Amino acid sequence: MIRRDGEDRICLNDLWRAAVQPMNKEPSDWRALPSTKGVLNALIQSPEKFGGLRDTVWIIGKGGKGGGTFTYQHLALDDAEYLSPELALKVKDVFIRYVSTDAKLSDEVLERASSESNEWAAIRALRRSQRRRYTDCLQDHGVKGKDYGICQIVITAAIW
């Protein structure tokens, strides 16, 4: 079991144990890596995504019973990839599929999602499709600049 603390941080010690305790790959070894510091700096430099966590201590050490090293999901995933080259390849595969807009990836995610999430995704996809047809039509008819924006606002309000 991989524990989480009260702030939803993930226990790196539990990840290490789940990876069958590889030698020289304890949480303290991972923390000392230049690449870990690079990922941490990238997170701190992304206030638009992580603004609420900007002034937070990203890696917390807790002593005593139930203690360990805890961190947020992005850094925990970085640690998990460090522990397991196989996991690192799986993460990269999903990223490549996402960037290449592999529609099957969405379907695989929705297979595991709730009925409510599937219904939301279906409605959202249909609306996106309607909007795409509309904007393509505007483009085909030479609508540009401010007029394009006005038409966009009107149709977006109607279909969303």
C-alpha positions, 0 to 999 in steps of 0.5 A: 500500500502506498500511503498519502498524508493529510495533504494528499502527498505520496509516501516515497518510502512506500514506493521504494518498498513497492519497487522491492527496495532497489539498492542505491535508490532510496528516497534520499538518493532520488532527492540528491539527483540533479534531475530531481532538482530540475523537475522541482525547479520546473514545478516552481516556475509553473505558477499557472499550473501549480500556483497554489503550491508555489510556496509549499515545501515540496518534499516533506520528511516525517519522523517516527511511526508512520513517518517517511518522505512525502511529496506531491504527485508530479515528483512521486511519479518522477521518483517512481520512474527512477525506481522502475525503467519499465514504468518510465517507458509506460509513462513515456508511451502514454505521453507520446500517445497523448501528444499524437492525439491517439483517440484510443487513449481517451477510450481506454481512460473512459473504460475505467471511468464512472458512468457520469464521467462517460456521459460528460465526455460524450456530451462534451465531444458532441459539442466540440464536434458541432463547434468544429463544424461551425468554425470550419464553415466560418473559415470556408466563408472567409470570416476573419478578424473581429467578425470571426470572434463575434460569431464564435462568442454567439455560437459558443454561448448557444452550444455550451 
